[in-house]
């Protein structure tokens, strides 16, 4: 119990930070997905142009 109390004293904004981190992670995930999607589309388009 005491250890957790000390931790909370050290990091009072831990809960908020965790939420921010998850939001950031989701943003990064969506960004990466969009990146891969555009890359795939670009690749297919370039192949089409080559043909």
Beta strands, then each sheet from edge to edge (+ up, - down):
end
